[in-house]
Amino acid sequence: MQLYVILRRNGWRSPDELGEAAQRSTRVGNGDMPEDVRWIRSYVLDEGAGTVGTVCIYEATSPEAIRKHAQLADLPVDEIIPVADTVIVRPDPQPATA
């Protein structure tokens, strides 16, 4: 599998709507396409006016597999970019807990 970055700009009207999309994505990826796509992580973007987008990191067999997963899970896809390499300076910070 190849590592990809998926840009999803202004994909959701609220964080709650994004949460529902994440559940669909997990269900489709783990249940319908486990050999073709694997969701690694996402960074949520504050797009202003309450809307959010994401930058998602996936492993996939191809960009077409990512597009199929997005269609089945009803997710937007603005751009799919293959990752050439990874440079880790520091680990991702842990999200704050309430």
Secondary structure, DSSP 8 states (H G I E B T S, - for coil): -EEEEEEEEEEESSHHHHHHHHHHHHHIIIII-TTTEEEEEEEEEEEETTEEEEEEEEEES-HHHHHHHHHHHT---SEEEE------SS--------
